């Protein structure tokens, strides 16, 4: 046995937003646009995002970003508030 807490297979919108460090509306927009796979469960249609679906989204985002860097399409990447 391990002392690590068991991770749930599915994340809520707030949990996915925390993982990506974005607000919940951004997660909803990604779902609506079909960029992030999710499903609705229960009578109230609560959204759930599979951990692997979130990982797949992240991997795809890295791939797209690498393509844009290679094509010279990105700025220096400094976000508002970033300081090094």
PDB file with SEQRES, HELIX, SHEET and CRYST1 records, atoms N, CA, C and O in Angstrom:
SEQRES   1 A   84  UNK UNK UNK UNK UNK UNK UNK UNK UNK UNK UNK UNK UNK          
SEQRES   2 A   84  UNK UNK UNK UNK UNK UNK UNK UNK UNK UNK UNK UNK UNK          
SEQRES   3 A   84  UNK UNK UNK UNK UNK UNK UNK UNK UNK UNK UNK UNK UNK          
SEQRES   4 A   84  UNK UNK UNK UNK UNK UNK UNK UNK UNK UNK UNK UNK UNK          
SEQRES   5 A   84  UNK UNK UNK UNK UNK UNK UNK UNK UNK UNK UNK UNK UNK          
SEQRES   6 A   84  UNK UNK UNK UNK UNK UNK UNK UNK UNK UNK UNK UNK UNK          
SEQRES   7 A   84  UNK UNK UNK UNK UNK UNK                                      
HELIX    1 AA1 UNK A   13  UNK A   20  1                                   8    
HELIX    2 AA2 UNK A   24  UNK A   32  1                                   9    
HELIX    3 AA3 UNK A   51  UNK A   70  1                                  20    
SHEET    1 AA1 3 UNK A  10  UNK A  11  0                                        
SHEET    2 AA1 3 UNK A  46  UNK A  50 -1                                        
SHEET    3 AA1 3 UNK A  39  UNK A  41 -1                                        
CRYST1    1.000    1.000    1.000  90.00  90.00  90.00 P 1           1          
ATOM      1  N   UNK A   1       0.839  -1.197   0.000  1.00  0.00           N  
ATOM      2  CA  UNK A   1       0.000   0.000   0.000  1.00  0.00           C  
ATOM      3  C   UNK A   1       0.873   1.246   0.000  1.00  0.00           C  
ATOM      4  O   UNK A   1       2.030   1.225   0.420  1.00  0.00           O  
ATOM      5  N   UNK A   2       0.292   2.305  -0.474  1.00  0.00           N  
ATOM      6  CA  UNK A   2       1.029   3.559  -0.548  1.00  0.00           C  
ATOM      7  C   UNK A   2       0.315   4.627   0.271  1.00  0.00           C  
ATOM      8  O   UNK A   2      -0.896   4.564   0.483  1.00  0.00           O  
ATOM      9  N   UNK A   3       1.084   5.599   0.722  1.00  0.00           N  
ATOM     10  CA  UNK A   3       0.510   6.685   1.518  1.00  0.00           C  
ATOM     11  C   UNK A   3       0.000   7.819   0.647  1.00  0.00           C  
ATOM     12  O   UNK A   3      -0.587   8.774   1.157  1.00  0.00           O  
ATOM     13  N   UNK A   4       0.217   7.729  -0.683  1.00  0.00           N  
ATOM     14  CA  UNK A   4      -0.243   8.780  -1.574  1.00  0.00           C  
ATOM     15  C   UNK A   4      -1.763   8.779  -1.651  1.00  0.00           C  
ATOM     16  O   UNK A   4      -2.381   7.718  -1.731  1.00  0.00           O  
ATOM     17  N   UNK A   5      -2.379   9.987  -1.628  1.00  0.00           N  
ATOM     18  CA  UNK A   5      -3.837  10.029  -1.791  1.00  0.00           C  
ATOM     19  C   UNK A   5      -4.209   9.582  -3.200  1.00  0.00           C  
ATOM     20  O   UNK A   5      -3.517   9.909  -4.164  1.00  0.00           O  
ATOM     21  N   UNK A   6      -5.295   8.839  -3.315  1.00  0.00           N  
ATOM     22  CA  UNK A   6      -5.743   8.367  -4.617  1.00  0.00           C  
ATOM     23  C   UNK A   6      -6.342   9.526  -5.391  1.00  0.00           C  
ATOM     24  O   UNK A   6      -7.178  10.266  -4.872  1.00  0.00           O  
ATOM     25  N   UNK A   7      -5.912   9.681  -6.633  1.00  0.00           N  
ATOM     26  CA  UNK A   7      -6.451  10.741  -7.481  1.00  0.00           C  
ATOM     27  C   UNK A   7      -7.712  10.232  -8.146  1.00  0.00           C  
ATOM     28  O   UNK A   7      -7.791   9.081  -8.577  1.00  0.00           O  
ATOM     29  N   UNK A   8      -8.692  11.110  -8.221  1.00  0.00           N  
ATOM     30  CA  UNK A   8      -9.937  10.762  -8.891  1.00  0.00           C  
ATOM     31  C   UNK A   8      -9.717  10.734 -10.395  1.00  0.00           C  
ATOM     32  O   UNK A   8      -8.876  11.457 -10.928  1.00  0.00           O  
ATOM     33  N   UNK A   9     -10.486   9.889 -11.069  1.00  0.00           N  
ATOM     34  CA  UNK A   9     -10.380   9.766 -12.522  1.00  0.00           C  
ATOM     35  C   UNK A   9     -10.881  11.023 -13.228  1.00  0.00           C  
ATOM     36  O   UNK A   9     -10.378  11.384 -14.292  1.00  0.00           O  
ATOM     37  N   UNK A  10     -11.867  11.686 -12.637  1.00  0.00           N  
ATOM     38  CA  UNK A  10     -12.478  12.854 -13.257  1.00  0.00           C  
ATOM     39  C   UNK A  10     -12.288  14.093 -12.396  1.00  0.00           C  
ATOM     40  O   UNK A  10     -12.242  14.021 -11.168  1.00  0.00           O  
ATOM     41  N   UNK A  11     -12.178  15.225 -13.072  1.00  0.00           N  
ATOM     42  CA  UNK A  11     -12.038  16.518 -12.408  1.00  0.00           C  
ATOM     43  C   UNK A  11     -13.286  17.352 -12.637  1.00  0.00           C  
ATOM     44  O   UNK A  11     -13.959  17.210 -13.658  1.00  0.00           O  
ATOM     45  N   UNK A  12     -13.588  18.210 -11.697  1.00  0.00           N  
ATOM     46  CA  UNK A  12     -14.642  19.200 -11.874  1.00  0.00           C  
ATOM     47  C   UNK A  12     -14.066  20.384 -12.649  1.00  0.00           C  
ATOM     48  O   UNK A  12     -12.853  20.477 -12.837  1.00  0.00           O  
ATOM     49  N   UNK A  13     -14.922  21.268 -13.089  1.00  0.00           N  
ATOM     50  CA  UNK A  13     -14.439  22.468 -13.778  1.00  0.00           C  
ATOM     51  C   UNK A  13     -13.503  23.279 -12.876  1.00  0.00           C  
ATOM     52  O   UNK A  13     -12.449  23.706 -13.345  1.00  0.00           O  
ATOM     53  N   UNK A  14     -13.844  23.510 -11.602  1.00  0.00           N  
ATOM     54  CA  UNK A  14     -12.902  24.244 -10.747  1.00  0.00           C  
ATOM     55  C   UNK A  14     -11.549  23.536 -10.591  1.00  0.00           C  
ATOM     56  O   UNK A  14     -10.509  24.193 -10.555  1.00  0.00           O  
ATOM     57  N   UNK A  15     -11.560  22.218 -10.499  1.00  0.00           N  
ATOM     58  CA  UNK A  15     -10.302  21.487 -10.367  1.00  0.00           C  
ATOM     59  C   UNK A  15      -9.464  21.596 -11.634  1.00  0.00           C  
ATOM     60  O   UNK A  15      -8.250  21.785 -11.557  1.00  0.00           O  
ATOM     61  N   UNK A  16     -10.099  21.479 -12.803  1.00  0.00           N  
ATOM     62  CA  UNK A  16      -9.374  21.613 -14.070  1.00  0.00           C  
ATOM     63  C   UNK A  16      -8.815  23.026 -14.211  1.00  0.00           C  
ATOM     64  O   UNK A  16      -7.692  23.208 -14.682  1.00  0.00           O  
ATOM     65  N   UNK A  17      -9.594  24.021 -13.805  1.00  0.00           N  
ATOM     66  CA  UNK A  17      -9.134  25.409 -13.870  1.00  0.00           C  
ATOM     67  C   UNK A  17      -7.913  25.605 -12.980  1.00  0.00           C  
ATOM     68  O   UNK A  17      -6.967  26.295 -13.361  1.00  0.00           O  
ATOM     69  N   UNK A  18      -7.933  25.009 -11.815  1.00  0.00           N  
ATOM     70  CA  UNK A  18      -6.785  25.118 -10.912  1.00  0.00           C  
ATOM     71  C   UNK A  18      -5.550  24.443 -11.513  1.00  0.00           C  
ATOM     72  O   UNK A  18      -4.443  24.972 -11.414  1.00  0.00           O  
ATOM     73  N   UNK A  19      -5.738  23.286 -12.132  1.00  0.00           N  
ATOM     74  CA  UNK A  19      -4.616  22.570 -12.750  1.00  0.00           C  
ATOM     75  C   UNK A  19      -3.948  23.420 -13.832  1.00  0.00           C  
ATOM     76  O   UNK A  19      -2.722  23.432 -13.941  1.00  0.00           O  
ATOM     77  N   UNK A  20      -4.748  24.131 -14.630  1.00  0.00           N  
ATOM     78  CA  UNK A  20      -4.213  24.950 -15.716  1.00  0.00           C  
ATOM     79  C   UNK A  20      -3.936  26.394 -15.299  1.00  0.00           C  
ATOM     80  O   UNK A  20      -3.417  27.184 -16.087  1.00  0.00           O  
ATOM     81  N   UNK A  21      -4.283  26.729 -14.067  1.00  0.00           N  
ATOM     82  CA  UNK A  21      -4.100  28.085 -13.554  1.00  0.00           C  
ATOM     83  C   UNK A  21      -4.831  29.110 -14.429  1.00  0.00           C  
ATOM     84  O   UNK A  21      -4.275  30.144 -14.797  1.00  0.00           O  
ATOM     85  N   UNK A  22      -6.091  28.795 -14.751  1.00  0.00           N  
ATOM     86  CA  UNK A  22      -6.965  29.697 -15.505  1.00  0.00           C  
ATOM     87  C   UNK A  22      -8.288  29.796 -14.751  1.00  0.00           C  
ATOM     88  O   UNK A  22      -8.512  29.069 -13.783  1.00  0.00           O  
ATOM     89  N   UNK A  23      -9.159  30.691 -15.194  1.00  0.00           N  
ATOM     90  CA  UNK A  23     -10.452  30.767 -14.516  1.00  0.00           C  
ATOM     91  C   UNK A  23     -11.424  29.735 -15.086  1.00  0.00           C  
ATOM     92  O   UNK A  23     -11.202  29.184 -16.164  1.00  0.00           O  
ATOM     93  N   UNK A  24     -12.477  29.489 -14.361  1.00  0.00           N  
ATOM     94  CA  UNK A  24     -13.445  28.461 -14.735  1.00  0.00           C  
ATOM     95  C   UNK A  24     -14.121  28.763 -16.070  1.00  0.00           C  
ATOM     96  O   UNK A  24     -14.459  27.841 -16.811  1.00  0.00           O  
ATOM     97  N   UNK A  25     -14.322  30.036 -16.383  1.00  0.00           N  
ATOM     98  CA  UNK A  25     -14.940  30.389 -17.660  1.00  0.00           C  
ATOM     99  C   UNK A  25     -14.073  29.951 -18.829  1.00  0.00           C  
ATOM    100  O   UNK A  25     -14.595  29.588 -19.883  1.00  0.00           O  
ATOM    101  N   UNK A  26     -12.754  29.978 -18.657  1.00  0.00           N  
ATOM    102  CA  UNK A  26     -11.858  29.530 -19.726  1.00  0.00           C  
ATOM    103  C   UNK A  26     -12.026  28.030 -19.963  1.00  0.00           C  
ATOM    104  O   UNK A  26     -12.004  27.580 -21.108  1.00  0.00           O  
ATOM    105  N   UNK A  27     -12.191  27.257 -18.900  1.00  0.00           N  
ATOM    106  CA  UNK A  27     -12.413  25.815 -19.041  1.00  0.00           C  
ATOM    107  C   UNK A  27     -13.728  25.573 -19.769  1.00  0.00           C  
ATOM    108  O   UNK A  27     -13.797  24.743 -20.676  1.00  0.00           O  
ATOM    109  N   UNK A  28     -14.782  26.304 -19.369  1.00  0.00           N  
ATOM    110  CA  UNK A  28     -16.069  26.157 -20.048  1.00  0.00           C  
ATOM    111  C   UNK A  28     -15.958  26.493 -21.542  1.00  0.00           C  
ATOM    112  O   UNK A  28     -16.556  25.822 -22.383  1.00  0.00           O  
ATOM    113  N   UNK A  29     -15.189  27.539 -21.857  1.00  0.00           N  
ATOM    114  CA  UNK A  29     -15.005  27.933 -23.262  1.00  0.00           C  
ATOM    115  C   UNK A  29     -14.261  26.844 -24.036  1.00  0.00           C  
ATOM    116  O   UNK A  29     -14.605  26.563 -25.184  1.00  0.00           O  
ATOM    117  N   UNK A  30     -13.257  26.235 -23.432  1.00  0.00           N  
ATOM    118  CA  UNK A  30     -12.520  25.152 -24.096  1.00  0.00           C  
ATOM    119  C   UNK A  30     -13.428  23.959 -24.361  1.00  0.00           C  
ATOM    120  O   UNK A  30     -13.343  23.322 -25.411  1.00  0.00           O  
ATOM    121  N   UNK A  31     -14.299  23.661 -23.396  1.00  0.00           N  
ATOM    122  CA  UNK A  31     -15.250  22.553 -23.577  1.00  0.00           C  
ATOM    123  C   UNK A  31     -16.216  22.881 -24.713  1.00  0.00           C  
ATOM    124  O   UNK A  31     -16.441  22.063 -25.604  1.00  0.00           O  
ATOM    125  N   UNK A  32     -16.786  24.092 -24.672  1.00  0.00           N  
ATOM    126  CA  UNK A  32     -17.765  24.496 -25.684  1.00  0.00           C  
ATOM    127  C   UNK A  32     -17.156  24.504 -27.086  1.00  0.00           C  
ATOM    128  O   UNK A  32     -17.831  24.169 -28.059  1.00  0.00           O  
ATOM    129  N   UNK A  33     -15.889  24.884 -27.190  1.00  0.00           N  
ATOM    130  CA  UNK A  33     -15.206  24.935 -28.485  1.00  0.00           C  
ATOM    131  C   UNK A  33     -14.771  23.546 -28.958  1.00  0.00           C  
ATOM    132  O   UNK A  33     -14.327  23.387 -30.094  1.00  0.00           O  
ATOM    133  N   UNK A  34     -14.899  22.548 -28.090  1.00  0.00           N  
ATOM    134  CA  UNK A  34     -14.485  21.202 -28.459  1.00  0.00           C  
ATOM    135  C   UNK A  34     -12.990  20.963 -28.322  1.00  0.00           C  
ATOM    136  O   UNK A  34     -12.483  19.939 -28.780  1.00  0.00           O  
ATOM    137  N   UNK A  35     -12.284  21.888 -27.703  1.00  0.00           N  
ATOM    138  CA  UNK A  35     -10.841  21.735 -27.526  1.00  0.00           C  
ATOM    139  C   UNK A  35     -10.501  20.851 -26.328  1.00  0.00           C  
ATOM    140  O   UNK A  35      -9.443  20.222 -26.300  1.00  0.00           O  
ATOM    141  N   UNK A  36     -11.386  20.803 -25.350  1.00  0.00           N  
ATOM    142  CA  UNK A  36     -11.184  19.991 -24.153  1.00  0.00           C  
ATOM    143  C   UNK A  36     -12.377  19.054 -24.020  1.00  0.00           C  
ATOM    144  O   UNK A  36     -13.519  19.491 -23.874  1.00  0.00           O  
ATOM    145  N   UNK A  37     -12.091  17.769 -24.074  1.00  0.00           N  
ATOM    146  CA  UNK A  37     -13.157  16.773 -23.953  1.00  0.00           C  
ATOM    147  C   UNK A  37     -13.695  16.755 -22.534  1.00  0.00           C  
ATOM    148  O   UNK A  37     -12.937  16.822 -21.567  1.00  0.00           O  
ATOM    149  N   UNK A  38     -15.020  16.662 -22.424  1.00  0.00           N  
ATOM    150  CA  UNK A  38     -15.675  16.597 -21.128  1.00  0.00           C  
ATOM    151  C   UNK A  38     -17.010  15.891 -21.305  1.00  0.00           C  
ATOM    152  O   UNK A  38     -17.486  15.697 -22.423  1.00  0.00           O  
ATOM    153  N   UNK A  39     -17.596  15.516 -20.193  1.00  0.00           N  
ATOM    154  CA  UNK A  39     -18.908  14.880 -20.251  1.00  0.00           C  
ATOM    155  C   UNK A  39     -19.785  15.430 -19.140  1.00  0.00           C  
ATOM    156  O   UNK A  39     -19.308  15.935 -18.124  1.00  0.00           O  
ATOM    157  N   UNK A  40     -21.081  15.315 -19.372  1.00  0.00           N  
ATOM    158  CA  UNK A  40     -22.035  15.739 -18.361  1.00  0.00           C  
ATOM    159  C   UNK A  40     -22.617  14.503 -17.696  1.00  0.00           C  
ATOM    160  O   UNK A  40     -22.963  13.526 -18.362  1.00  0.00           O  
ATOM    161  N   UNK A  41     -22.718  14.559 -16.374  1.00  0.00           N  
ATOM    162  CA  UNK A  41     -23.246  13.431 -15.612  1.00  0.00           C  
ATOM    163  C   UNK A  41     -24.330  13.908 -14.658  1.00  0.00           C  
ATOM    164  O   UNK A  41     -24.372  15.071 -14.257  1.00  0.00           O  
ATOM    165  N   UNK A  42     -25.187  12.989 -14.315  1.00  0.00           N  
ATOM    166  CA  UNK A  42     -26.225  13.281 -13.331  1.00  0.00           C  
ATOM    167  C   UNK A  42     -27.374  14.087 -13.895  1.00  0.00           C  
ATOM    168  O   UNK A  42     -27.316  14.591 -15.016  1.00  0.00           O  
ATOM    169  N   UNK A  43     -28.413  14.196 -13.101  1.00  0.00           N  
ATOM    170  CA  UNK A  43     -29.620  14.894 -13.498  1.00  0.00           C  
ATOM    171  C   UNK A  43     -29.426  16.380 -13.716  1.00  0.00           C  
ATOM    172  O   UNK A  43     -30.167  17.001 -14.478  1.00  0.00           O  
ATOM    173  N   UNK A  44     -28.434  16.954 -13.050  1.00  0.00           N  
ATOM    174  CA  UNK A  44     -28.177  18.382 -13.210  1.00  0.00           C  
ATOM    175  C   UNK A  44     -27.139  18.668 -14.283  1.00  0.00           C  
ATOM    176  O   UNK A  44     -26.799  19.827 -14.520  1.00  0.00           O  
ATOM    177  N   UNK A  45     -26.630  17.625 -14.936  1.00  0.00           N  
ATOM    178  CA  UNK A  45     -25.675  17.817 -16.025  1.00  0.00           C  
ATOM    179  C   UNK A  45     -24.362  18.429 -15.599  1.00  0.00           C  
ATOM    180  O   UNK A  45     -23.843  19.318 -16.272  1.00  0.00           O  
ATOM    181  N   UNK A  46     -23.817  17.965 -14.489  1.00  0.00           N  
ATOM    182  CA  UNK A  46     -22.547  18.493 -14.003  1.00  0.00           C  
ATOM    183  C   UNK A  46     -21.413  18.051 -14.930  1.00  0.00           C  
ATOM    184  O   UNK A  46     -21.356  16.891 -15.337  1.00  0.00           O  
ATOM    185  N   UNK A  47     -20.524  18.967 -15.256  1.00  0.00           N  
ATOM    186  CA  UNK A  47     -19.409  18.669 -16.145  1.00  0.00           C  
ATOM    187  C   UNK A  47     -18.299  17.957 -15.401  1.00  0.00           C  
ATOM    188  O   UNK A  47     -17.995  18.273 -14.251  1.00  0.00           O  
ATOM    189  N   UNK A  48     -17.689  16.975 -16.088  1.00  0.00           N  
ATOM    190  CA  UNK A  48     -16.517  16.280 -15.570  1.00  0.00           C  
ATOM    191  C   UNK A  48     -15.511  16.141 -16.704  1.00  0.00           C  
ATOM    192  O   UNK A  48     -15.872  15.863 -17.848  1.00  0.00           O  
ATOM    193  N   UNK A  49     -14.246  16.339 -16.363  1.00  0.00           N  
ATOM    194  CA  UNK A  49     -13.155  16.246 -17.323  1.00  0.00           C  
ATOM    195  C   UNK A  49     -12.247  15.108 -16.874  1.00  0.00           C  
ATOM    196  O   UNK A  49     -11.759  15.107 -15.744  1.00  0.00           O  
ATOM    197  N   UNK A  50     -12.022  14.147 -17.751  1.00  0.00           N  
ATOM    198  CA  UNK A  50     -11.127  13.048 -17.426  1.00  0.00           C  
ATOM    199  C   UNK A  50      -9.698  13.548 -17.269  1.00  0.00           C  
ATOM    200  O   UNK A  50      -9.254  14.419 -18.017  1.00  0.00           O  
ATOM    201  N   UNK A  51      -8.981  12.999 -16.298  1.00  0.00           N  
ATOM    202  CA  UNK A  51      -7.578  13.398 -16.104  1.00  0.00           C  
ATOM    203  C   UNK A  51      -6.776  13.229 -17.395  1.00  0.00           C  
ATOM    204  O   UNK A  51      -5.978  14.092 -17.761  1.00  0.00           O  
ATOM    205  N   UNK A  52      -7.003  12.093 -18.083  1.00  0.00           N  
ATOM    206  CA  UNK A  52      -6.257  11.856 -19.315  1.00  0.00           C  
ATOM    207  C   UNK A  52      -6.650  12.858 -20.397  1.00  0.00           C  
ATOM    208  O   UNK A  52      -5.806  13.266 -21.195  1.00  0.00           O  
ATOM    209  N   UNK A  53      -7.925  13.262 -20.432  1.00  0.00           N  
ATOM    210  CA  UNK A  53      -8.353  14.272 -21.403  1.00  0.00           C  
ATOM    211  C   UNK A  53      -7.647  15.597 -21.144  1.00  0.00           C  
ATOM    212  O   UNK A  53      -7.263  16.290 -22.087  1.00  0.00           O  
ATOM    213  N   UNK A  54      -7.475  15.952 -19.880  1.00  0.00           N  
ATOM    214  CA  UNK A  54      -6.758  17.177 -19.553  1.00  0.00           C  
ATOM    215  C   UNK A  54      -5.292  17.049 -19.957  1.00  0.00           C  
ATOM    216  O   UNK A  54      -4.720  17.987 -20.511  1.00  0.00           O  
ATOM    217  N   UNK A  55      -4.683  15.901 -19.685  1.00  0.00           N  
ATOM    218  CA  UNK A  55      -3.294  15.673 -20.090  1.00  0.00           C  
ATOM    219  C   UNK A  55      -3.151  15.719 -21.607  1.00  0.00           C  
ATOM    220  O   UNK A  55      -2.172  16.262 -22.120  1.00  0.00           O  
ATOM    221  N   UNK A  56      -4.121  15.152 -22.333  1.00  0.00           N  
ATOM    222  CA  UNK A  56      -4.101  15.194 -23.796  1.00  0.00           C  
ATOM    223  C   UNK A  56      -4.203  16.634 -24.301  1.00  0.00           C  
ATOM    224  O   UNK A  56      -3.515  17.012 -25.249  1.00  0.00           O  
ATOM    225  N   UNK A  57      -5.054  17.429 -23.673  1.00  0.00           N  
ATOM    226  CA  UNK A  57      -5.195  18.838 -24.045  1.00  0.00           C  
ATOM    227  C   UNK A  57      -3.866  19.560 -23.847  1.00  0.00           C  
ATOM    228  O   UNK A  57      -3.443  20.333 -24.707  1.00  0.00           O  
ATOM    229  N   UNK A  58      -3.208  19.311 -22.719  1.00  0.00           N  
ATOM    230  CA  UNK A  58      -1.929  19.951 -22.423  1.00  0.00           C  
ATOM    231  C   UNK A  58      -0.881  19.548 -23.463  1.00  0.00           C  
ATOM    232  O   UNK A  58      -0.156  20.401 -23.975  1.00  0.00           O  
ATOM    233  N   UNK A  59      -0.800  18.261 -23.773  1.00  0.00           N  
ATOM    234  CA  UNK A  59       0.171  17.789 -24.767  1.00  0.00           C  
ATOM    235  C   UNK A  59      -0.071  18.442 -26.125  1.00  0.00           C  
ATOM    236  O   UNK A  59       0.875  18.840 -26.805  1.00  0.00           O  
ATOM    237  N   UNK A  60      -1.335  18.551 -26.515  1.00  0.00           N  
ATOM    238  CA  UNK A  60      -1.673  19.185 -27.789  1.00  0.00           C  
ATOM    239  C   UNK A  60      -1.319  20.671 -27.764  1.00  0.00           C  
ATOM    240  O   UNK A  60      -0.858  21.213 -28.769  1.00  0.00           O  
ATOM    241  N   UNK A  61      -1.530  21.328 -26.636  1.00  0.00           N  
ATOM    242  CA  UNK A  61      -1.183  22.744 -26.514  1.00  0.00           C  
ATOM    243  C   UNK A  61       0.331  22.933 -26.642  1.00  0.00           C  
ATOM    244  O   UNK A  61       0.786  23.879 -27.286  1.00  0.00           O  
ATOM    245  N   UNK A  62       1.102  22.045 -26.038  1.00  0.00           N  
ATOM    246  CA  UNK A  62       2.562  22.099 -26.190  1.00  0.00           C  
ATOM    247  C   UNK A  62       2.959  21.919 -27.661  1.00  0.00           C  
ATOM    248  O   UNK A  62       3.829  22.630 -28.164  1.00  0.00           O  
ATOM    249  N   UNK A  63       2.321  20.970 -28.340  1.00  0.00           N  
ATOM    250  CA  UNK A  63       2.633  20.711 -29.740  1.00  0.00           C  
ATOM    251  C   UNK A  63       2.338  21.930 -30.610  1.00  0.00           C  
ATOM    252  O   UNK A  63       3.158  22.328 -31.437  1.00  0.00           O  
ATOM    253  N   UNK A  64       1.153  22.521 -30.412  1.00  0.00           N  
ATOM    254  CA  UNK A  64       0.783  23.712 -31.189  1.00  0.00           C  
ATOM    255  C   UNK A  64       1.726  24.872 -30.902  1.00  0.00           C  
ATOM    256  O   UNK A  64       2.103  25.612 -31.811  1.00  0.00           O  
ATOM    257  N   UNK A  65       2.107  25.031 -29.640  1.00  0.00           N  
ATOM    258  CA  UNK A  65       3.018  26.110 -29.264  1.00  0.00           C  
ATOM    259  C   UNK A  65       4.380  25.917 -29.924  1.00  0.00           C  
ATOM    260  O   UNK A  65       4.967  26.876 -30.425  1.00  0.00           O  
ATOM    261  N   UNK A  66       4.882  24.688 -29.925  1.00  0.00           N  
ATOM    262  CA  UNK A  66       6.176  24.403 -30.563  1.00  0.00           C  
ATOM    263  C   UNK A  66       6.121  24.731 -32.051  1.00  0.00           C  
ATOM    264  O   UNK A  66       7.076  25.276 -32.604  1.00  0.00           O  
ATOM    265  N   UNK A  67       5.006  24.402 -32.699  1.00  0.00           N  
ATOM    266  CA  UNK A  67       4.854  24.725 -34.119  1.00  0.00           C  
ATOM    267  C   UNK A  67       4.877  26.228 -34.343  1.00  0.00           C  
ATOM    268  O   UNK A  67       5.508  26.712 -35.282  1.00  0.00           O  
ATOM    269  N   UNK A  68       4.195  26.956 -33.489  1.00  0.00           N  
ATOM    270  CA  UNK A  68       4.147  28.414 -33.631  1.00  0.00           C  
ATOM    271  C   UNK A  68       5.514  29.038 -33.374  1.00  0.00           C  
ATOM    272  O   UNK A  68       5.890  30.002 -34.040  1.00  0.00           O  
ATOM    273  N   UNK A  69       6.259  28.493 -32.413  1.00  0.00           N  
ATOM    274  CA  UNK A  69       7.613  28.991 -32.150  1.00  0.00           C  
ATOM    275  C   UNK A  69       8.494  28.748 -33.379  1.00  0.00           C  
ATOM    276  O   UNK A  69       9.216  29.640 -33.824  1.00  0.00           O  
ATOM    277  N   UNK A  70       8.423  27.531 -33.918  1.00  0.00           N  
ATOM    278  CA  UNK A  70       9.233  27.183 -35.092  1.00  0.00           C  
ATOM    279  C   UNK A  70       8.887  28.066 -36.284  1.00  0.00           C  
ATOM    280  O   UNK A  70       9.756  28.381 -37.097  1.00  0.00           O  
ATOM    281  N   UNK A  71       7.636  28.461 -36.392  1.00  0.00           N  
ATOM    282  CA  UNK A  71       7.202  29.306 -37.510  1.00  0.00           C  
ATOM    283  C   UNK A  71       7.465  30.789 -37.244  1.00  0.00           C  
ATOM    284  O   UNK A  71       7.220  31.625 -38.113  1.00  0.00           O  
ATOM    285  N   UNK A  72       7.962  31.120 -36.053  1.00  0.00           N  
ATOM    286  CA  UNK A  72       8.244  32.516 -35.716  1.00  0.00           C  
ATOM    287  C   UNK A  72       7.002  33.335 -35.442  1.00  0.00           C  
ATOM    288  O   UNK A  72       7.022  34.558 -35.579  1.00  0.00           O  
ATOM    289  N   UNK A  73       5.912  32.671 -35.053  1.00  0.00           N  
ATOM    290  CA  UNK A  73       4.641  33.370 -34.855  1.00  0.00           C  
ATOM    291  C   UNK A  73       4.449  33.924 -33.448  1.00  0.00           C  
ATOM    292  O   UNK A  73       3.513  34.691 -33.225  1.00  0.00           O  
ATOM    293  N   UNK A  74       5.296  33.565 -32.496  1.00  0.00           N  
ATOM    294  CA  UNK A  74       5.084  33.988 -31.116  1.00  0.00           C  
ATOM    295  C   UNK A  74       6.003  35.131 -30.728  1.00  0.00           C  
ATOM    296  O   UNK A  74       7.132  35.248 -31.205  1.00  0.00           O  
ATOM    297  N   UNK A  75       5.476  35.970 -29.844  1.00  0.00           N  
ATOM    298  CA  UNK A  75       6.269  37.042 -29.252  1.00  0.00           C  
ATOM    299  C   UNK A  75       7.212  36.424 -28.234  1.00  0.00           C  
ATOM    300  O   UNK A  75       7.414  35.210 -28.238  1.00  0.00           O  
ATOM    301  N   UNK A  76       7.784  37.227 -27.376  1.00  0.00           N  
ATOM    302  CA  UNK A  76       8.748  36.724 -26.403  1.00  0.00           C  
ATOM    303  C   UNK A  76       8.100  35.908 -25.286  1.00  0.00           C  
ATOM    304  O   UNK A  76       8.811  35.289 -24.494  1.00  0.00           O  
ATOM    305  N   UNK A  77       6.763  35.892 -25.203  1.00  0.00           N  
ATOM    306  CA  UNK A  77       6.073  35.070 -24.225  1.00  0.00           C  
ATOM    307  C   UNK A  77       5.889  35.715 -22.877  1.00  0.00           C  
ATOM    308  O   UNK A  77       5.379  35.071 -21.960  1.00  0.00           O  
ATOM    309  N   UNK A  78       6.287  36.973 -22.718  1.00  0.00           N  
ATOM    310  CA  UNK A  78       6.131  37.643 -21.441  1.00  0.00           C  
ATOM    311  C   UNK A  78       4.667  37.970 -21.223  1.00  0.00           C  
ATOM    312  O   UNK A  78       4.038  38.640 -22.042  1.00  0.00           O  
ATOM    313  N   UNK A  79       4.131  37.490 -20.107  1.00  0.00           N  
ATOM    314  CA  UNK A  79       2.743  37.783 -19.741  1.00  0.00           C  
ATOM    315  C   UNK A  79       2.731  39.001 -18.837  1.00  0.00           C  
ATOM    316  O   UNK A  79       3.718  39.308 -18.168  1.00  0.00           O  
ATOM    317  N   UNK A  80       1.612  39.681 -18.826  1.00  0.00           N  
ATOM    318  CA  UNK A  80       1.454  40.810 -17.944  1.00  0.00           C  
ATOM    319  C   UNK A  80       1.658  40.344 -16.509  1.00  0.00           C  
ATOM    320  O   UNK A  80       1.040  39.375 -16.067  1.00  0.00           O  
ATOM    321  N   UNK A  81       2.516  41.031 -15.799  1.00  0.00           N  
ATOM    322  CA  UNK A  81       2.766  40.671 -14.410  1.00  0.00           C  
ATOM    323  C   UNK A  81       3.940  39.725 -14.216  1.00  0.00           C  
ATOM    324  O   UNK A  81       4.380  39.522 -13.085  1.00  0.00           O  
ATOM    325  N   UNK A  82       4.459  39.140 -15.291  1.00  0.00           N  
ATOM    326  CA  UNK A  82       5.638  38.258 -15.172  1.00  0.00           C  
ATOM    327  C   UNK A  82       6.873  39.109 -14.926  1.00  0.00           C  
ATOM    328  O   UNK A  82       7.075  40.146 -15.558  1.00  0.00           O  
ATOM    329  N   UNK A  83       7.672  38.655 -14.016  1.00  0.00           N  
ATOM    330  CA  UNK A  83       8.943  39.315 -13.761  1.00  0.00           C  
ATOM    331  C   UNK A  83       9.983  38.245 -13.543  1.00  0.00           C  
ATOM    332  O   UNK A  83       9.749  37.268 -12.832  1.00  0.00           O  
ATOM    333  N   UNK A  84      11.120  38.430 -14.151  1.00  0.00           N  
ATOM    334  CA  UNK A  84      12.204  37.458 -13.974  1.00  0.00           C  
ATOM    335  C   UNK A  84      13.337  38.068 -13.247  1.00  0.00           C  
ATOM    336  O   UNK A  84      14.344  37.404 -13.003  1.00  0.00           O  
TER     337      UNK A  84                                                      
END                                                                             
